Amino acid sequence: MGIEIRSRMKGELPFKELTHQIIGAAMEVHRELGPGFLEAVYQDALALELSSRKIPFVEHPRLELWYKQTKLRRHYEPDFLVGEQVVVELKAHTNLGPADEAQALNALKSSNRTLALLINFGQASLAWRRYANLLRPGNLSFPPATLPHMQPSAEESHPLPLDNPCNPANP
């Protein structure tokens, strides 16, 4: 698959401080608005909150997609790219499902970044999941299709979110 996701990570979480800043901004948005709005409302509010906290971000960045070393005409557009490092996907569902997780994983894979956040505003408490691409070989200027072949570890070959003890959607 090219991405290794682990439920428990040894060592330091990549971009820990930036991740905490993003989650803190999302918590403030959820505290102000609560659940029940459309995703676009939370996106507008989160953009205002990130700006007010002077956290650099791009809304809907156009990320190139590759197939067998050929650039596709289509692009992938996650909700945010924060600090040039963290891909952020927003949801406003009562529960996160496999399709939401797949979208976050695709965002991580297509962006060639190390960390993605899936943030759900649709529950009574803000819910989020972190996804780390632990096999990402660094800042690469060539298409992902030309990366050396990478395999998930034998101990964990299926994608799982990193632990989030405060996340009711992640038991």
Buried (B, 14 or more C-beta within 10 A) or exposed (E): EBBBBBEEBEEEBBBEEBBEBBBEBBBBBBEEBEBEBEBEBBBBBBBEBBEEEEBEBEBEBEBBBBEEEEEEEEEBEBBBBBBEBBBBBBBBBEEBEEEBBEBBBBBBBBBBBBBBBBBBBBBEEBBBBBBBBBBBEEEEEEBBEEBEEBEBEEEEEEBBBBBBEEBEBBE
